[in-house]
Amino acid sequence: MYRLFGGFGKPKNPHSLENLKHLYNVLLKNKTVTDNNRGLLVEVLRSITEILIWGDQNDSSVFDFFLERNMLSFFLEILKQKCGSYVNVQLLQTLNILFENIRNETSLYYLLSNNHVNSIIVHKFDFSDEEVMAYYISFLKTLSLKLNVHTVNFFYNVHTNDFPLYTEAIKFFNHPESMVRIAVRTLTLNVYKVGDKSMLSFIRNKTAAPYFSNLVWFIGSHVLELDACVSNDANNQNQIHCLADLVAEHLDHLHYLNDILTLDISDLNEVLNDHLLNKLLTPLYIFSLIPDDQLKPAQTSKPRMSTIVSLFLLSQVFLIISMYPLVRTLTEIILQGSLDIFEHDEDSPVSNKLIIPSFVPPPKTLEESLDSATTPSTSIVSTTESNVSNITDEEKEQILAQELQTGFFFETIIKALSCEENDHKALFALCLLHSISCNKGINQDLLAGTLIAGPSEKPKYNTRLVEKLIEIMSLSCQPRSGIRLVTLELTIALLKRLVVLNGRSILQDAHFAAVIDAKEESIQLAQTFFKNDDVFLDTFEDEYTDMKRKPLNVEFLMMDSKILLSPSTTCTPLTGIEFRKRLPCGNVERARRAIRVFLLIREFSLMLTGEMELQLPLTDRSNCYQVNSALDFNNADLIHCIFIGKDGIKAKRFLVIDSTHLILIEPDSRLGWGIVKLAAFLQDIEVVGDKENPQCLSVTMHHSTSGALTAKFIFDDHVRCMAAKQRLTKARTIARVQKLNQLARLFDLPVQTTHSSPGSRMFFRHPPKNGSSNGHCRSLSSSPKPSTTYCPNEDIPLENIALKTINPANVASSVEEQSETSNASSSQDAPVNDTAEPSDLETSFSQISVSSKKTARRKGKVETV
C-alpha cells in the first residue's frame, strides 16, 4: 500500500524524521479524498500523531519539519472536502490526542501558529453525528486546558475582535447530551480563569448578555420540567429516575453559576447577578411562593411551579451560592419583600422607573445573537443599572422601604410550617430557613432577631417562628404523628440557632415550659413501646449510635430527589428511602421513631438547661479492655480453651468473665498477670452449643475489640464447656437486665431487681507501683461490679495447677494431693471425677511450689450445669 501510493518503501523506524517525511509524501500524493484512499489517510493521520508526540519529547527537528511543510494545512484541506464522518472523526481524534499530549511550550506555539486551529474550530461539521459531536467538543475542551496569558492570543484576535474557541463552544450550552453541556461549562470556566483584560472585555460586551439570558431561560425551563415530573405519578420507577436526573442537573447548574461568581470577575458578576435576580430567581422561584388565591388575574398565566418545588430549589440556591450581592438581595426579598416587586404602582413615579422581574424567553437564540453582533457594543449594563441610573439616593431608599416593609414571602414560609395533614411542605420551609441562616455570604445583622438570636444587650428572637417550631416538636410526640424524623431534626437545628446565644439559652419561660412539655410527651410516647426484652435494648442502642454517627447534613438532604415525593407514598422500606426521611411502617419502626424522638428532644432540653448528659450512652464502648493491655488475674477464675477466630487459626487462651466483659487472655511474663487478646461486652454476645462437639461453644460477639465476630471456643472437656456456657449466659442476662433498668429510669418506669451470677465474681488486684508494663498494665478492681451472693451447693471445685511446665515425676503426687483435697471438701461441694492430663490442668497463673501447695493453693470455682 505504501509503495503503491508513496512511491518508496516505509522506513524501518516508525518514530523518526524519515518516517514523517515519508508520510508527508503520502499526503502529497493523496490530496483528494476518495473511497480508495480513505483508509490510507486515516492510517497516515494516526502515524503522524504518534511521530509528533515522540518528537515533542525526543527530537525537535520533527516539529521543525512539520511546520516547514505546513502539514496542518493538509488537515484543513481534508476537512473542506466532503469525505464523510469516518475521516472527520479520525482527524478530530488525532488533533485531540496531539494537543493533549504536547508538553513542550515551543511545540505548542508551533501548532497554534498560522491560525489553522481556529479555522478547524469554525469548520461546519455534521453535528448530527454523535461521534463527530463528541470528538469535536472534546477537542475544544482540550484546547481550553492549554489556555494561559500567553496562548490566549492564538485564540482571541484583538484586531478582528473574534474568539472562536469560546463563541463556538457556548452554542452547545443546551445540547441534549449531558456530557456536551458539562464540557461547555468546563471550557467557559477555563476561559474566565485566564484573566486577560481585553478578552474579558470582549466576553462581557459581546457574549455575556446573550449567553447568560439564554442560560437562565434554559435553567428555568428545566425547573418547570422538574415541577411537572413531581406532579406526575410518583410510583412509576421511570418517573423516579427521571426526577433524580432533573434534580442532579439543577445542582450542576447551581454549582456552575457559583463557580463563575467565585472567580470574582466584577464585569461578569454584574451581568450574571442581574439576569439571575430579574429573569430567574425572583420571577420564577420566589413568584411561585405566592398562594393561588392571592394571585391577580394578570398573574395567573405566568409560568410558576408548586410551592414545595420552589422551597426545595431555593434551599439548594442558598446551600450552594454564597456570593454576597446575590444572596443578600435574595434574602432581603424573602424576609422583607412584598408583592409590589411584581407590579407597577401607578401612584408612585419612582416604581415606574423599574422593570418588573419576569421570566420570559430571550428575543433571540444564542447563535442568532452571536452571529448578529458583528461589532462590539459599547456597553451592556444590567437591567437594574440601566433603569435606576436616573434615580436619586432618596428615591432608592423610598423604593427599598416600599418593597421591604411587609415581609409577605417570610409570612408565607411561616404558614408553610403548619403540619395539620403532613410535613411535606414544612420540611422544605425548614430547609430554606436553615440554609439562609447558615449562608456565609449573608450579613448576620440582616438575620439577627429573625433567623438567628439577636446579639444585643437584651437578646431577642422571632417569637412566632419559635412557637411554630415548638408546635412541630410537640406534634412529633403524638402517636401516629405524620412528622418525619428529619423534620424534627431540622426543627431542633433551627431552634438552636434561634434561641442559643454563646452557648446559653435565651428562651422565654413560657417557651421553655413548652419544650419541657414536649419532652414529657416524648417520654410518654417511648413508654408505650418499652419492653423488658433484648430486642428493645438493641433497638435503643442502635438508634442512639446511629444518631451520633450520622448527624443531619442539610446539603446532602437537599440532594435527595425522593423527598420531593409525597410522604404518604413513600412510607415503606421497599422504596429504598432512608428511615428518618419517611414515615414509619409497622410497630417495630414506630418504636424506633419513638426512641429517636425521645433522644432528640432530650438532647435539646439538656442543651437549654446547660446540663451534662450522665445517663447515655448505656454502654460506653471506649471503656472496653484494650488489646495487649496487661491485667492482674491472681484472684480471677480462669478456664482454659482453644480459640478459633474468623481466620480459622487456633490459639490457646484463658477465658475470664467479669461483671461486664468477656475476656480472652494469654499468660504474661509476670506471675498472675495476663495479656488481653480479645474483649467484648457481655450484653453483646450470643452463646450457642455445638451439637456435634459437646466440648465446643459458638460465641457471636456483635461488638468486640476485633469488630463483629463469630468464634468457636473448645474446652478441655464437656463439663468445663457446659459450665462456661452457663456462666456466660447468666452473666449476659444480668448485664442486659442492668441496661434495661437504666432505660427504665430514663423513661421514669420502675426497675426490676436482679441477682448477680456467681460467674461474675472478680477480685483483681491493683498493679504494683513498679510493675507497669509500658503503660498498658491495668487492674480491674476499679471497674463497677455487682454484688455477689454464693450458694455453696451450686459450686464445684476446679483443680489448681501451676502455670509453669510440671515435672512428670511430680504429677502423681500433685494429683494425689488434689484428690485428698477434693475428698476433704466433699461434705460441702459436689465432687468431680476429673482425669485430665497435665496439659489440661492450666487454670491459674499463680506459680506455687509443691512443698507449699496445701497451704497456698487457691480455689477457682465454676458453676455446674
C-alpha positions in Angstrom: 0.0 0.0 0.0 2.7 2.5 1.0 4.8 1.5 -2.1 1.8 2.0 -4.3 0.8 5.5 -3.1 4.1 6.8 -1.7 6.5 5.5 -4.3 9.0 4.4 -1.7 9.1 1.7 1.0 8.2 2.5 4.6 11.2 3.4 6.9 12.1 0.7 9.4 11.9 3.1 12.4 8.2 4.3 12.7 9.2 7.1 15.2 11.7 9.1 13.2 12.0 12.2 11.0 12.4 9.9 8.0 9.1 8.3 8.6 7.4 11.7 8.9 8.9 12.7 5.5 7.6 9.6 4.1 4.1 10.3 5.4 4.3 13.8 4.1 4.9 12.4 0.6 1.9 10.1 1.0 -0.2 13.2 1.8 1.1 14.9 -1.3 0.1 12.0 -3.4 -3.4 11.8 -1.9 -4.7 15.4 -1.5 -8.1 14.4 -2.8 -10.1 12.0 -0.5 -11.6 9.1 -2.4 -13.2 5.8 -1.4 -10.0 4.1 -2.3 -7.5 6.1 -0.2 -9.8 6.9 2.7 -8.4 4.1 4.9 -4.8 5.0 3.9 -5.3 8.7 5.0 -6.7 7.6 8.4 -3.6 5.5 9.0 -1.4 8.3 7.9 -3.1 10.7 10.3 -2.6 8.2 13.2 1.1 7.8 12.4 1.7 11.5 12.1 0.2 12.0 15.6 2.5 9.3 17.1 5.6 10.8 15.5 4.8 14.4 16.7 4.3 13.2 20.3 7.5 11.3 20.1 9.3 14.3 18.6 8.0 16.6 21.3 9.9 14.7 23.9 12.9 13.4 21.8 13.6 15.3 18.6 12.8 18.9 18.0 13.6 18.6 14.2 10.3 16.7 13.8 8.3 19.8 14.6 10.6 21.9 12.5 9.8 19.8 9.5 6.1 19.7 10.4 6.0 23.5 10.4 8.2 24.0 7.4 5.9 21.8 5.2 2.8 23.4 6.8 1.4 19.9 7.3 -1.5 21.2 9.4 -2.9 22.8 6.3 -3.4 19.3 4.9 -5.7 18.6 7.8 -7.7 21.6 7.0 -7.9 20.7 3.3 -9.1 17.3 4.1 -11.9 18.8 6.3 -13.1 21.0 3.5 -13.7 18.0 1.3 -17.0 16.1 1.9 -15.2 13.0 2.9 -17.7 11.7 5.5 -17.7 11.3 9.2 -15.1 8.4 9.1 -12.2 10.7 8.2 -13.5 13.7 10.2 -13.7 11.6 13.4 -10.2 10.3 12.9 -8.9 13.8 12.2 -10.6 15.3 15.3 -9.3 12.4 17.4 -5.8 12.9 16.0 -5.9 16.6 16.9 -7.3 15.9 20.3 -4.6 13.3 21.2 -1.9 15.6 19.8 -2.8 18.7 21.9 -3.5 16.6 24.9 0.0 15.1 24.9 2.1 18.0 23.9 4.3 19.2 26.8 6.8 21.5 25.2 5.6 25.1 25.0 7.5 25.8 21.9 5.9 22.8 20.1 2.5 24.1 21.3 3.2 27.5 19.9 4.2 26.0 16.6 0.9 24.1 16.4 -1.2 27.1 17.2 0.5 29.4 14.7 -0.8 30.2 11.2 -4.4 30.3 12.6 -5.1 26.8 11.3 -6.6 25.6 14.6 -9.1 28.5 14.6 -10.1 27.5 11.1 -10.7 24.0 12.2 -12.8 25.2 15.1 -15.2 27.2 12.9 -15.5 24.4 10.3 -19.1 23.3 9.8 -19.0 19.7 10.9 -22.0 17.4 10.7 -23.0 17.6 14.4 -26.0 15.3 13.9 -23.4 12.5 14.1 -23.0 11.8 17.8 -19.4 10.6 17.3 -18.4 13.8 15.5 -20.0 15.9 18.2 -18.3 14.0 21.0 -14.8 14.4 19.4 -15.3 18.0 18.5 -16.4 19.2 21.9 -13.6 17.1 23.5 -11.1 18.8 21.1 -12.4 22.3 22.2 -12.1 21.3 25.9 -8.6 20.1 25.4 -7.7 23.4 23.8 -9.2 25.3 26.7 -6.9 23.5 29.1 -3.9 24.9 27.2 -5.1 28.5 27.7 -3.0 30.9 29.7 -2.0 34.6 29.4 0.5 33.6 26.6 -1.6 31.2 24.5 -4.8 33.1 24.6 -3.6 35.4 21.9 -3.6 32.5 19.5 -7.3 32.1 20.0 -8.6 35.6 20.7 -7.9 38.1 17.9 -7.9 41.7 19.2 -7.9 43.2 15.7 -10.9 41.2 14.4 -12.5 41.1 17.9 -13.1 37.4 17.4 -12.8 34.5 19.9 -14.0 31.3 18.0 -12.9 28.8 20.7 -15.3 30.5 23.2 -18.2 31.6 20.9 -18.4 28.2 19.1 -18.4 26.3 22.3 -21.1 28.2 24.1 -23.5 27.5 21.3 -23.8 24.0 22.7 -24.7 25.1 26.3 -28.2 23.5 25.9 -27.2 20.4 23.9 -29.4 17.4 24.7 -26.4 15.3 25.7 -25.3 16.0 29.3 -21.6 15.3 28.6 -21.6 18.0 25.9 -23.1 20.5 28.4 -20.6 19.6 31.0 -17.7 20.1 28.6 -19.1 23.5 27.6 -19.2 24.6 31.3 -15.6 23.4 31.9 -14.4 25.3 28.8 -16.1 28.6 29.8 -14.6 28.3 33.3 -11.1 27.7 31.8 -11.6 30.8 29.6 -12.7 33.0 32.5 -9.8 31.9 34.7 -7.2 33.3 32.2 -7.9 36.8 33.4 -6.8 38.6 30.2 -8.5 42.1 30.3 -9.1 42.5 26.6 -10.5 39.0 26.3 -12.8 39.5 29.3 -13.9 42.8 27.9 -14.9 41.1 24.7 -16.8 38.4 26.6 -18.7 41.0 28.6 -19.6 43.3 25.8 -20.4 40.8 23.1 -21.4 37.5 24.7 -22.2 37.9 28.4 -25.8 39.3 28.0 -26.9 36.8 25.3 -25.2 33.9 26.9 -26.5 34.5 30.4 -30.0 35.3 29.3 -30.3 32.1 27.3 -28.7 30.2 30.1 -31.2 31.3 32.8 -34.0 30.6 30.4 -32.7 27.1 29.9 -32.4 26.6 33.7 -35.9 27.9 34.2 -37.3 25.6 31.5 -35.5 22.7 33.2 -37.0 23.7 36.5 -40.6 23.7 35.1 -39.9 20.2 33.7 -38.8 19.1 37.2 -42.0 20.5 38.7 -44.1 18.6 36.1 -42.3 15.4 37.0 -43.1 15.9 40.7 -46.8 16.5 39.9 -47.0 13.3 37.8 -47.4 9.7 39.1 -44.6 9.2 41.6 -45.0 5.5 41.9 -43.6 5.0 38.4 -39.9 3.9 38.7 -39.1 5.6 35.4 -40.6 8.8 36.7 -38.5 8.5 39.9 -35.3 8.0 37.9 -36.2 11.0 35.7 -36.8 13.1 38.8 -33.4 12.2 40.1 -31.7 13.2 36.9 -33.5 16.5 36.8 -32.5 17.3 40.4 -28.9 16.4 39.7 -28.9 18.6 36.6 -30.2 21.6 38.6 -27.5 21.1 41.2 -24.9 21.1 38.3 -26.3 24.4 37.1 -26.1 26.0 40.5 -22.5 24.8 41.1 -21.6 26.2 37.6 -23.1 29.5 38.5 -21.4 29.6 41.8 -18.0 28.7 40.1 -18.4 31.8 37.8 -19.4 34.0 40.7 -16.5 32.9 42.9 -14.0 33.8 40.2 -14.9 37.4 41.3 -14.8 39.0 37.9 -16.8 42.1 38.5 -17.9 42.7 34.9 -19.2 39.2 34.5 -20.8 39.0 38.0 -22.7 42.3 37.4 -24.4 40.9 34.3 -24.9 37.4 35.8 -26.4 38.7 39.1 -28.8 40.9 37.1 -30.0 38.0 34.9 -30.3 35.6 37.9 -32.3 38.0 40.0 -34.6 39.6 37.4 -35.0 36.8 35.0 -35.0 33.6 37.1 -34.8 33.6 40.9 -37.3 36.4 41.6 -39.8 35.9 38.7 -39.9 32.1 38.9 -38.6 30.8 42.2 -39.9 33.5 44.6 -43.0 34.2 42.5 -44.1 30.6 42.9 -44.3 31.1 46.7 -47.5 33.2 46.2 -50.6 31.1 47.1 -53.0 30.6 44.2 -55.8 32.5 46.0 -53.6 35.7 46.2 -52.7 35.8 42.5 -54.1 38.6 40.4 -55.8 37.7 37.2 -52.9 39.1 35.1 -50.5 36.8 37.0 -52.3 33.5 36.6 -50.9 33.0 33.1 -47.3 33.5 34.2 -45.0 30.4 34.5 -44.8 29.1 38.0 -44.3 25.9 39.9 -45.6 24.3 43.1 -44.7 25.8 46.5 -43.0 22.6 47.5 -40.6 22.6 44.5 -40.0 26.3 44.9 -38.9 25.9 48.5 -36.8 22.9 47.6 -34.9 24.7 44.8 -34.5 27.9 46.8 -32.9 25.8 49.6 -30.4 24.5 47.1 -29.6 28.0 45.9 -28.7 29.2 49.4 -26.8 26.0 50.2 -24.6 26.3 47.1 -24.3 30.0 46.2 -22.8 32.4 48.8 -21.7 35.4 46.9 -22.6 38.5 48.9 -24.6 40.7 46.5 -26.7 38.0 45.1 -27.7 36.1 48.3 -28.1 39.3 50.3 -30.6 40.8 47.8 -32.4 37.5 47.6 -32.6 37.2 51.4 -34.0 40.8 51.7 -36.7 39.9 49.2 -37.6 36.7 51.1 -37.5 38.1 54.6 -38.9 41.6 54.0 -40.2 41.8 50.4 -43.8 42.3 49.3 -45.9 41.6 46.2 -45.1 45.1 44.9 -42.0 43.9 43.3 -44.1 42.1 40.7 -46.3 45.1 39.6 -46.0 48.8 39.0 -47.5 51.2 41.4 -49.4 53.7 39.3 -49.4 56.3 42.1 -45.6 56.0 42.6 -43.4 57.6 39.9 -40.4 56.0 41.4 -41.5 52.4 40.9 -42.4 53.1 37.3 -38.7 53.6 36.6 -38.0 50.0 37.5 -38.5 47.0 35.2 -40.7 44.2 36.8 -38.8 40.9 37.1 -40.2 38.5 34.6 -39.4 35.0 33.3 -39.6 35.3 29.6 -37.6 33.7 26.7 -34.8 35.8 25.2 -35.7 37.6 22.0 -33.1 35.7 20.0 -31.3 32.4 20.4 -27.7 32.5 21.4 -26.5 31.5 18.0 -28.5 34.3 16.4 -27.3 36.8 18.9 -23.7 35.9 18.4 -24.0 36.0 14.6 -25.8 39.3 14.6 -23.3 41.0 16.9 -20.7 41.6 14.3 -19.4 44.7 16.0 -18.8 45.1 19.7 -21.4 47.1 21.7 -20.1 50.0 23.7 -21.6 48.7 26.9 -24.1 46.2 28.1 -25.2 47.0 31.6 -27.5 45.2 33.9 -31.3 45.7 33.8 -31.3 47.2 37.2 -28.4 49.6 36.5 -29.9 50.8 33.2 -33.3 51.6 34.8 -32.2 53.1 38.1 -29.3 55.2 36.8 -31.6 58.3 36.9 -32.9 57.6 40.4 -31.7 59.6 43.3 -30.5 58.2 46.6 -33.7 59.4 48.3 -35.8 57.6 45.7 -33.8 54.4 46.1 -34.4 54.5 49.9 -38.1 55.0 49.2 -38.1 52.0 46.8 -36.4 49.9 49.4 -38.9 51.0 52.1 -41.9 50.2 49.9 -40.6 46.8 48.9 -39.3 45.6 52.3 -42.0 46.7 54.8 -44.4 43.8 54.8 -42.3 40.6 54.6 -45.0 38.8 52.6 -42.9 35.9 51.5 -41.5 35.3 55.0 -45.1 35.1 56.3 -45.8 32.6 53.5 -42.9 30.4 54.6 -44.0 30.5 58.3 -47.5 29.5 57.3 -46.0 26.5 55.4 -44.7 25.2 58.8 -48.2 24.1 59.7 -48.4 20.3 59.8 -52.1 19.5 60.0 -52.0 16.8 57.4 -48.3 16.0 56.9 -44.9 17.7 57.0 -44.3 17.7 53.2 -44.3 21.5 52.8 -42.9 22.2 56.3 -39.8 20.1 55.6 -38.7 22.3 52.7 -39.7 25.5 54.6 -37.4 24.5 57.4 -34.6 23.6 54.9 -34.9 27.1 53.3 -34.8 28.9 56.7 -31.9 26.8 57.9 -29.9 27.3 54.7 -30.5 31.1 54.8 -29.3 31.2 58.4 -26.2 29.2 57.7 -25.2 31.0 54.4 -21.8 32.7 54.9 -22.5 35.4 52.3 -25.3 37.0 54.3 -24.6 39.7 56.8 -25.6 38.4 60.3 -27.2 41.8 61.1 -29.8 41.1 58.5 -30.7 37.8 60.1 -30.4 38.9 63.8 -33.7 38.5 65.6 -35.3 36.8 62.6 -33.4 33.6 61.9 -30.7 33.8 64.5 -30.5 35.1 68.0 -30.1 38.9 68.2 -26.7 39.8 69.8 -27.9 42.7 71.8 -27.9 43.6 75.5 -31.4 42.1 75.7 -31.3 39.2 73.3 -34.4 38.6 71.2 -35.7 36.1 68.7 -38.7 35.7 66.4 -41.3 34.5 68.8 -43.8 33.5 66.2 -41.3 31.3 64.4 -40.2 29.8 67.7 -43.8 29.0 68.6 -44.3 27.3 65.2 -41.1 25.2 65.7 -42.1 24.1 69.2 -45.5 23.2 67.9 -43.8 20.9 65.3 -41.8 19.4 68.2 -44.9 18.7 70.2 -46.8 17.2 67.3 -43.9 14.8 66.6 -44.5 13.3 70.1 -48.1 12.3 69.3 -49.0 8.7 68.4 -49.4 8.2 64.7 -47.8 11.5 64.0 -47.2 12.5 60.4 -43.9 14.3 61.1 -40.8 12.6 59.9 -37.6 12.4 62.0 -35.7 14.5 59.5 -38.3 17.3 60.0 -37.8 17.1 63.8 -34.0 17.2 63.4 -34.3 20.3 61.2 -36.7 21.9 63.7 -34.3 21.4 66.6 -31.3 22.6 64.5 -33.2 25.8 63.6 -34.3 26.3 67.2 -30.7 26.1 68.4 -29.7 29.0 66.0 -32.7 31.0 67.2 -32.6 30.6 71.0 -29.0 29.7 71.9 -26.5 32.6 72.1 -22.9 32.0 73.1 -23.8 28.6 74.4 -26.6 29.9 76.6 -30.3 29.7 76.2 -32.3 32.9 75.8 -35.7 31.1 75.6 -38.5 32.8 77.4 -40.1 30.9 80.3 -43.3 30.2 78.5 -41.5 28.7 75.5 -39.1 26.8 77.7 -42.1 25.3 79.6 -43.5 24.2 76.2 -40.2 22.5 75.4 -40.3 20.6 78.7 -43.9 19.6 78.0 -42.7 18.2 74.6 -40.0 16.3 76.4 -42.6 14.7 78.8 -44.7 13.8 75.8 -41.8 12.1 74.2 -41.2 10.1 77.3 -44.8 9.0 77.4 -44.5 8.0 73.7 -41.4 5.9 74.4 -43.1 4.3 77.4 -45.8 2.9 75.2 -43.2 0.9 73.3 -40.9 0.0 76.2 -40.5 -3.8 76.7 -38.2 -5.7 79.0 -36.6 -7.7 76.3 -33.4 -7.9 74.3 -34.9 -6.5 71.1 -35.9 -3.2 72.6 -32.5 -2.8 74.3 -30.7 -3.5 71.0 -33.0 -1.1 69.1 -32.4 1.7 71.6 -28.6 1.4 71.5 -28.6 1.2 67.7 -30.8 4.3 67.4 -28.5 6.2 69.8 -25.4 5.1 67.9 -26.9 6.0 64.6 -28.0 9.4 65.8 -24.4 10.2 67.0 -22.7 8.7 64.0 -24.9 10.3 61.3 -25.8 13.9 62.3 -28.1 15.8 59.9 -26.5 17.2 56.8 -28.9 19.6 55.1 -26.8 19.8 51.9 -26.9 16.0 51.4 -30.6 16.0 52.3 -31.3 18.5 49.5 -29.5 16.3 47.0 -32.1 13.5 47.6 -34.8 13.8 44.9 -37.1 11.2 46.7 -38.0 13.7 49.5 -40.0 15.6 46.8 -42.4 12.7 46.7 -45.5 12.7 48.9 -44.8 11.1 52.4 -47.9 9.0 52.1 -46.5 7.2 49.0 -43.0 6.6 50.5 -43.7 5.1 53.9 -42.4 1.5 53.3 -38.8 0.3 53.4 -39.3 -1.1 49.8 -39.0 2.4 48.5 -35.3 2.5 49.4 -35.7 5.8 51.3 -33.7 6.2 54.5 -35.8 5.6 57.6 -35.6 9.1 59.0 -36.7 10.6 55.7 -40.0 8.7 55.6 -42.9 7.7 58.0 -42.6 4.5 60.0 -44.2 1.3 58.8 -45.2 -1.3 61.4 -44.8 -1.4 65.2 -41.0 -2.0 65.0 -40.4 1.2 63.1 -42.8 3.1 65.2 -40.8 2.0 68.2 -37.6 3.2 66.5 -39.2 6.5 65.7 -40.4 6.9 69.3 -36.9 6.2 70.6 -35.3 8.7 68.2 -37.8 11.4 69.1 -37.1 10.9 72.8 -33.3 11.1 72.2 -33.5 14.3 70.0 -35.8 16.2 72.4 -33.8 15.1 75.4 -30.6 16.3 73.9 -32.1 19.6 73.1 -33.6 20.1 76.5 -30.3 19.3 78.2 -28.6 21.9 76.0 -31.2 24.5 77.1 -30.6 23.8 80.8 -26.8 23.6 80.4 -26.8 20.1 82.0 -24.3 17.3 81.1 -25.5 14.0 79.7 -24.8 11.5 82.5 -27.0 8.6 81.6 -26.3 8.0 77.9 -24.8 6.1 76.2 -25.9 3.0 78.1 -22.7 1.3 77.1 -19.5 3.4 76.6 -17.6 1.1 74.3 -14.5 3.2 74.7 -14.2 1.6 78.2 -13.8 -1.8 76.8 -10.5 -3.5 77.8 -7.8 -2.8 75.2 -5.9 -5.4 73.3 -2.4 -6.1 74.6 -3.0 -4.4 77.9 -1.7 -6.3 81.0 -4.1 -7.2 83.8 -3.7 -8.8 87.2 -5.7 -12.1 87.3 -4.4 -13.5 90.6 -7.9 -13.7 92.0 -9.8 -14.5 88.8 -11.5 -17.7 87.8 -9.9 -18.9 84.6 -11.0 -21.6 82.1 -8.5 -22.9 79.6 -9.8 -23.1 76.0 -8.8 -23.1 72.4 -10.0 -20.1 70.5 -10.8 -20.3 66.7 -11.4 -16.9 65.1 -12.8 -16.0 61.7 -9.4 -16.7 60.1 -9.6 -20.3 61.3 -6.3 -20.1 63.3 -6.3 -22.0 66.6 -4.9 -20.2 69.7 -4.6 -21.3 73.3 -6.3 -18.8 75.6 -7.8 -18.5 79.0 -11.4 -17.3 79.3 -12.2 -14.8 82.0 -15.7 -13.5 82.8 -16.3 -10.4 84.9 -19.4 -8.4 85.6 -19.5 -6.7 82.2 -16.9 -8.3 79.9 -15.8 -11.5 78.3 -12.0 -11.5 78.1 -9.6 -13.8 76.4 -6.0 -13.6 77.7 -2.7 -15.3 77.4 -0.1 -15.5 80.2 2.3 -12.6 80.8 5.9 -13.0 81.9 4.9 -11.9 85.4 3.2 -14.5 87.6 -0.5 -14.0 87.9 -0.7 -11.5 85.1 -2.2 -11.8 81.6 -2.3 -10.0 78.3 -5.7 -9.2 76.8 -6.1 -10.6 73.3 -9.9 -10.2 72.9 -12.6 -8.4 74.9 -16.3 -7.9 74.4 -19.2 -6.7 76.5 -21.4 -9.5 77.8 -24.5 -7.8 76.6 -23.3 -8.0 73.0 -22.7 -11.8 72.9 -24.8 -14.8 72.0 -23.7 -18.3 73.1 -24.8 -21.5 71.3 -23.6 -25.0 72.0 -22.3 -27.3 69.3 -24.5 -30.3 68.8 -21.7 -32.3 67.2 -19.0 -31.5 69.7 -20.0 -31.2 73.4 -16.7 -29.5 74.2 -17.3 -26.6 71.8 -19.2 -23.3 72.1 -20.1 -21.0 69.3 -20.0 -17.3 70.5 -21.2 -14.4 68.4 -19.8 -11.0 69.5 -21.7 -8.2 67.8 -19.2 -5.7 69.2 -15.6 -6.6 70.3 -12.1 -5.3 70.1 -11.9 -7.1 66.8 -15.2 -5.9 65.5 -18.2 -8.1 64.9 -17.0 -11.7 65.2 -18.3 -15.3 65.4 -15.8 -17.6 67.0 -15.5 -21.1 68.5 -14.3 -22.0 72.0 -13.1 -25.5 72.5 -12.7 -26.6 76.2 -10.8 -29.4 77.7 -14.0 -31.4 78.5 -17.7 -31.1 78.3 -18.0 -30.2 82.0 -15.9 -27.1 81.5 -17.8 -26.3 78.3 -21.2 -26.6 80.0 -20.0 -24.5 83.0 -18.6 -21.8 80.7 -21.9 -21.7 78.8 -23.9 -21.3 81.9 -21.7 -18.6 83.3 -21.7 -16.7 80.0 -25.5 -17.0 79.7 -26.2 -15.8 83.2 -23.7 -13.0 83.1 -25.1 -11.8 79.8 -28.7 -11.9 81.2 -27.7 -9.9 84.3 -25.8 -7.3 82.1 -28.7 -6.8 79.9 -31.2 -6.5 82.8 -29.0 -3.8 84.2 -29.1 -1.9 80.9 -32.9 -2.3 80.8 -33.0 -0.9 84.3 -31.1 2.1 83.0 -33.6 2.5 80.3 -36.5 2.2 82.7 -35.0 5.0 84.8 -34.7 7.1 81.6 -38.4 6.6 80.9 -39.4 7.1 84.5 -40.5 3.5 84.9 -40.0 1.1 87.8 -36.9 -1.1 87.7 -36.7 -4.8 88.2 -34.5 -6.4 90.9 -31.6 -8.6 89.8 -29.3 -11.1 91.5 -25.7 -11.4 90.3 -24.3 -14.5 88.9 -21.5 -16.4 90.7 -19.6 -16.4 87.5 -19.2 -12.6 87.6 -17.0 -12.7 90.7 -13.7 -10.9 90.0 -11.3 -9.7 92.7 -8.4 -8.2 90.6 -5.5 -6.6 92.5 -4.1 -3.2 91.7 -0.9 -3.4 89.8 2.3 -2.9 91.8 3.8 0.6 91.6 6.8 -0.6 89.7 5.1 -3.3 87.8 3.6 -1.4 84.9 4.3 -2.8 81.5 4.9 0.0 79.0 2.0 1.9 80.4 -0.5 -0.8 79.5 -0.8 -2.5 82.9 -4.2 -2.3 84.5 -6.2 -3.6 87.4 -9.9 -4.4 87.1 -10.7 -3.7 90.8 -11.8 -0.2 89.8 -14.5 -1.5 87.5 -18.0 -1.4 88.8 -19.0 -4.9 90.0 -22.5 -6.1 91.0 -22.9 -7.6 94.5 -22.3 -11.4 94.5 -24.2 -14.0 96.5 -23.0 -17.6 96.5 -24.8 -20.8 97.1 -22.3 -23.5 98.1 -24.4 -26.3 96.7 -24.2 -24.8 93.2 -20.4 -24.7 93.0 -17.9 -27.3 92.2 -14.1 -27.0 92.8 -11.6 -27.0 90.0 -8.1 -28.2 90.5 -5.2 -25.6 90.8 -2.2 -26.4 88.7 0.9 -24.1 88.3 1.3 -22.4 85.1 4.8 -23.5 84.6 5.7 -26.8 83.0 5.1 -29.6 85.6 7.8 -32.2 86.2 6.3 -35.6 85.2 7.8 -37.1 88.4 5.6 -34.7 90.5 2.4 -35.3 88.5 1.4 -38.3 90.6 1.9 -36.6 93.9 0.2 -33.5 92.6 -2.9 -35.4 91.5 -2.9 -37.3 94.8 -2.9 -34.1 96.8 -5.8 -32.8 94.7 -7.8 -35.9 95.3 -7.2 -35.6 99.1 -8.4 -32.0 98.9 -11.5 -33.0 96.9 -12.4 -35.7 99.3 -12.0 -33.4 102.3 -14.4 -30.9 100.8 -17.0 -33.5 99.6 -19.3 -32.6 102.5 -19.8 -29.1 101.2 -19.1 -29.3 97.4 -20.1 -31.9 94.9 -17.0 -33.9 93.8 -15.9 -34.0 90.1 -14.4 -37.1 88.6 -11.7 -35.4 86.6 -9.0 -37.4 84.8 -7.4 -34.6 82.9 -3.9 -34.8 81.6 -1.2 -32.4 82.9 -1.7 -30.2 79.9 -5.4 -29.8 80.7 -4.7 -28.6 84.2 -3.8 -25.0 83.4 -6.4 -22.9 85.3 -4.3 -20.5 87.3 -1.4 -18.1 86.7 -0.1 -18.4 90.3 3.1 -20.4 90.5 3.2 -22.5 93.7 5.9 -24.8 94.9 5.0 -28.5 95.6 6.1 -28.3 99.2 3.6 -25.4 100.0 0.6 -26.4 97.8 -1.5 -27.5 100.7 -1.3 -24.0 102.4 -1.1 -21.7 99.4 -3.5 -23.4 97.0 -6.1 -21.1 95.5 -9.5 -22.5 94.6 -11.2 -21.4 91.4 -14.9 -22.2 91.3 -17.2 -22.5 88.3 -20.9 -23.2 88.1 -22.2 -26.6 87.3 -25.0 -27.3 84.9 
